[in-house]
Amino acid sequence: MKSWLYVSLLINVLGIGLALFAVHRLGGWKYTWLKLQYQTSGLYHHRVQHFEHLEERPRAIIFLGDSQTEQAEWQELFPETTPILNRGISGDFVQGVLNRLPEVLRHKPGKIFLLIGVNDLIFGTDVTQIESVYRQIVAKIRAESPNTELYLLSVLPVNNDTRRSGTSNTRIQTLNNRIIDIAHTYALPFIDIATPLKDADGHLSALYSEDGLHLNGLGDQVWKNEIRKYLP
């Protein structure tokens, strides 16, 4: 009987240890709770459906991606350029963007600025798998909206000293190298917005982020300056 109790105790301890490791990998209790709350509350699907019920905006400039895109006020950053549509959704992955392309492409956008992939890295997806879906995104845009100017943006660095993100800048650079290859394959512009956001150690500078992952207002200004020349 005692041996079974010891085994049960060991299993429970291992389970708790794995759960704590997972929470640490996702950035701590607060971040994990917010992430789970977001995914289970239907906010992602609400935002998708919200987009689908809006009127078409022919030749719009579209910023497409995850929370890093969603959190910037693009129309206010470029008030002289209209219309600008923000199609960033917090927590999105490359597959989510691929699934959302019908809504994006119905506008026959003049330009699309694509930044996606960090959440896939955070959740441990293999870079080759991310690249495969990313290529599908690019191929679909090129095939179904050939007059759209597509810009591929570098995935932003992280700062794990500020908060554990669950990925590393080494993996991010590997993915960015794959995105550069995709840009070359399709003769598309690759915009490096990562480098001017890095500190001397190659991390996301604390000047530009409060959580080591998302940009603050100063960081958005750096992003703005790097893409300004591509906008009318």
C-alpha positions as CSV (number, residue, x, y, z in Angstrom):
1,M,0.0,0.0,0.0
2,K,2.8,2.4,0.9
3,S,4.6,1.8,-2.4
4,W,1.4,2.8,-4.3
5,L,1.2,6.0,-2.2
6,Y,4.8,6.8,-3.0
7,V,4.2,6.2,-6.7
8,S,1.1,8.4,-6.6
9,L,2.9,11.1,-4.8
10,L,5.8,11.0,-7.3
11,I,3.4,11.2,-10.3
12,N,1.6,14.2,-8.7
13,V,4.9,16.0,-8.1
14,L,6.0,15.4,-11.7
15,G,2.7,16.7,-12.9
16,I,3.0,19.8,-10.9
17,G,6.6,20.3,-12.0
18,L,5.6,20.0,-15.7
19,A,2.7,22.5,-15.1
20,L,5.0,25.0,-13.5
21,F,7.5,24.6,-16.3
22,A,4.8,25.2,-18.9
23,V,3.6,28.3,-17.0
24,H,7.2,29.6,-16.8
25,R,7.7,28.9,-20.6
26,L,4.6,31.0,-21.4
27,G,5.8,34.0,-19.4
28,G,4.5,33.4,-15.9
29,W,1.1,33.0,-14.1
30,K,-0.3,36.4,-15.2
31,Y,0.5,36.0,-18.8
32,T,-0.7,32.4,-18.9
33,W,-4.0,33.3,-17.3
34,L,-4.5,36.2,-19.7
35,K,-3.7,34.0,-22.6
36,L,-6.1,31.3,-21.6
37,Q,-8.8,33.8,-20.8
38,Y,-8.4,35.3,-24.2
39,Q,-8.6,32.0,-26.1
40,T,-11.6,30.7,-24.1
41,S,-13.6,33.9,-24.1
42,G,-14.2,33.9,-27.9
43,L,-12.4,37.2,-28.4
44,Y,-10.4,35.8,-31.3
45,H,-13.5,34.5,-33.1
46,H,-15.4,37.7,-32.3
47,R,-12.7,39.8,-34.0
48,V,-12.7,37.5,-37.0
49,Q,-16.5,37.8,-37.3
50,H,-16.3,41.5,-36.8
51,F,-14.0,41.9,-39.8
52,E,-16.2,39.7,-41.9
53,H,-19.2,41.9,-41.4
54,L,-17.5,45.2,-42.3
55,E,-17.8,46.7,-45.8
56,E,-15.2,46.1,-48.4
57,R,-12.6,48.8,-48.7
58,P,-11.0,48.4,-52.2
59,R,-7.3,49.1,-52.5
60,A,-7.0,49.4,-48.7
61,I,-3.6,49.2,-47.0
62,I,-3.7,46.2,-44.6
63,F,-1.5,45.4,-41.7
64,L,-1.8,41.7,-41.1
65,G,-0.6,39.7,-38.1
66,D,-0.9,39.0,-34.4
67,S,-1.0,41.2,-31.3
68,Q,2.2,43.1,-32.3
69,T,0.2,44.4,-35.3
70,E,-3.2,44.7,-33.5
71,Q,-1.8,47.0,-30.7
72,A,-0.6,49.7,-33.1
73,E,-2.9,52.5,-34.2
74,W,-2.0,52.4,-37.9
75,Q,-4.5,54.9,-39.2
76,E,-3.3,57.4,-36.6
77,L,0.3,56.7,-37.3
78,F,-0.2,57.4,-40.9
79,P,-3.2,59.9,-40.9
80,E,-2.4,61.1,-44.4
81,T,-2.9,57.5,-45.8
82,T,-6.4,56.1,-46.1
83,P,-7.9,53.7,-45.8
84,I,-5.7,51.6,-43.5
85,L,-7.2,48.4,-42.1
86,N,-5.7,46.7,-39.0
87,R,-6.0,43.0,-39.3
88,G,-3.9,42.0,-36.4
89,I,-5.4,39.5,-33.9
90,S,-3.8,38.8,-30.6
91,G,-2.6,35.2,-30.2
92,D,-2.7,34.4,-33.9
93,F,-0.4,31.9,-35.7
94,V,0.6,31.5,-39.3
95,Q,-2.3,29.0,-39.8
96,G,-4.8,31.5,-38.4
97,V,-3.6,34.2,-40.9
98,L,-3.8,31.6,-43.7
99,N,-7.4,30.8,-42.7
100,R,-8.3,34.6,-42.5
101,L,-7.0,35.4,-46.0
102,P,-10.5,35.3,-47.7
103,E,-11.6,38.2,-45.6
104,V,-8.4,40.1,-46.2
105,L,-8.3,39.5,-50.0
106,R,-11.9,40.5,-50.6
107,H,-10.7,44.1,-50.3
108,K,-8.2,43.6,-53.2
109,P,-5.7,45.5,-51.0
110,G,-3.3,48.0,-52.5
111,K,-0.6,46.8,-50.0
112,I,-0.3,44.2,-47.3
113,F,2.3,44.4,-44.5
114,L,2.7,40.9,-43.1
115,L,4.2,40.2,-39.7
116,I,3.5,36.8,-38.2
117,G,5.3,33.8,-36.6
118,V,6.4,34.6,-33.1
119,N,3.4,32.9,-31.4
120,D,4.2,29.7,-33.4
121,L,7.8,29.9,-32.0
122,I,6.6,30.5,-28.5
123,F,4.5,27.4,-28.6
124,G,7.3,25.3,-29.9
125,T,6.3,24.8,-33.5
126,D,9.2,23.7,-35.8
127,V,10.6,26.5,-37.9
128,T,10.3,24.3,-41.1
129,Q,6.6,23.9,-40.4
130,I,6.1,27.6,-39.8
131,E,7.9,28.3,-43.1
132,S,5.7,25.9,-45.0
133,V,2.5,27.6,-43.9
134,Y,4.1,31.0,-44.4
135,R,4.8,30.1,-48.0
136,Q,1.2,29.1,-48.4
137,I,0.1,32.5,-47.2
138,V,2.4,34.3,-49.7
139,A,1.4,32.0,-52.6
140,K,-2.3,32.5,-51.9
141,I,-2.0,36.3,-51.8
142,R,0.0,36.3,-55.0
143,A,-2.4,34.0,-56.8
144,E,-5.7,35.6,-55.7
145,S,-4.7,39.2,-55.5
146,P,-1.8,39.7,-58.0
147,N,-2.0,43.5,-58.0
148,T,-1.5,43.7,-54.2
149,E,2.0,44.9,-53.1
150,L,3.1,42.4,-50.4
151,Y,5.8,43.3,-47.9
152,L,7.3,40.7,-45.6
153,L,8.4,42.0,-42.2
154,S,10.9,40.5,-39.9
155,V,9.7,38.8,-36.8
156,L,10.6,41.1,-33.8
157,P,13.2,40.1,-31.2
158,V,12.3,39.3,-27.6
159,N,13.9,40.2,-24.3
160,N,13.8,37.2,-22.0
161,D,15.5,39.2,-19.2
162,T,12.3,41.3,-19.0
163,R,10.0,38.3,-19.1
164,R,10.3,34.8,-20.4
165,S,8.7,34.6,-23.8
166,G,9.1,30.9,-24.5
167,T,11.3,31.4,-27.5
168,S,14.8,32.7,-28.2
169,N,16.3,35.3,-30.5
170,T,18.3,32.5,-32.2
171,R,15.1,30.8,-33.3
172,I,13.6,34.1,-34.3
173,Q,16.6,34.8,-36.5
174,T,16.3,31.3,-38.0
175,L,12.7,32.1,-39.0
176,N,13.7,35.5,-40.3
177,N,16.3,33.9,-42.5
178,R,13.5,31.6,-43.9
179,I,11.3,34.6,-44.5
180,I,14.1,36.3,-46.4
181,D,14.4,33.2,-48.6
182,I,10.6,33.4,-49.3
183,A,11.0,37.1,-50.2
184,H,13.7,36.2,-52.7
185,T,11.7,33.3,-54.1
186,Y,8.7,35.6,-54.9
187,A,10.8,38.8,-55.6
188,L,9.1,40.6,-52.6
189,P,10.5,43.3,-50.3
190,F,11.7,42.1,-47.0
191,I,11.6,44.9,-44.4
192,D,14.0,44.4,-41.4
193,I,12.2,46.2,-38.5
194,A,14.0,43.9,-36.0
195,T,17.5,45.4,-36.1
196,P,16.7,49.0,-35.1
197,L,14.7,47.6,-32.2
198,K,17.6,45.6,-30.7
199,D,19.9,46.6,-27.9
200,A,23.6,46.0,-27.8
201,D,23.1,42.3,-26.9
202,G,20.7,41.7,-29.7
203,H,17.6,41.6,-27.5
204,L,14.4,43.7,-27.9
205,S,15.5,46.9,-26.3
206,A,13.8,47.8,-23.0
207,L,13.4,51.3,-24.5
208,Y,10.8,49.9,-26.8
209,S,9.0,47.3,-24.8
210,E,7.5,47.0,-21.3
211,D,7.1,43.2,-21.4
212,G,9.9,42.0,-23.7
213,L,7.6,41.0,-26.4
214,H,5.2,43.8,-27.5
215,L,6.2,47.3,-28.6
216,N,5.4,50.4,-26.6
217,G,4.7,53.8,-28.2
218,L,8.4,54.5,-28.9
219,G,8.7,51.1,-30.5
220,D,5.8,51.7,-32.8
221,Q,7.5,54.9,-33.9
222,V,10.6,52.9,-34.9
223,W,8.3,50.5,-36.8
224,K,6.6,53.5,-38.5
225,N,9.9,55.0,-39.6
226,E,11.1,51.8,-41.1
227,I,8.0,51.4,-43.4
228,R,7.2,55.0,-44.0
229,K,8.9,55.0,-47.5
230,Y,6.7,52.1,-48.6
231,L,3.5,54.1,-48.1
232,P,2.0,56.8,-50.3
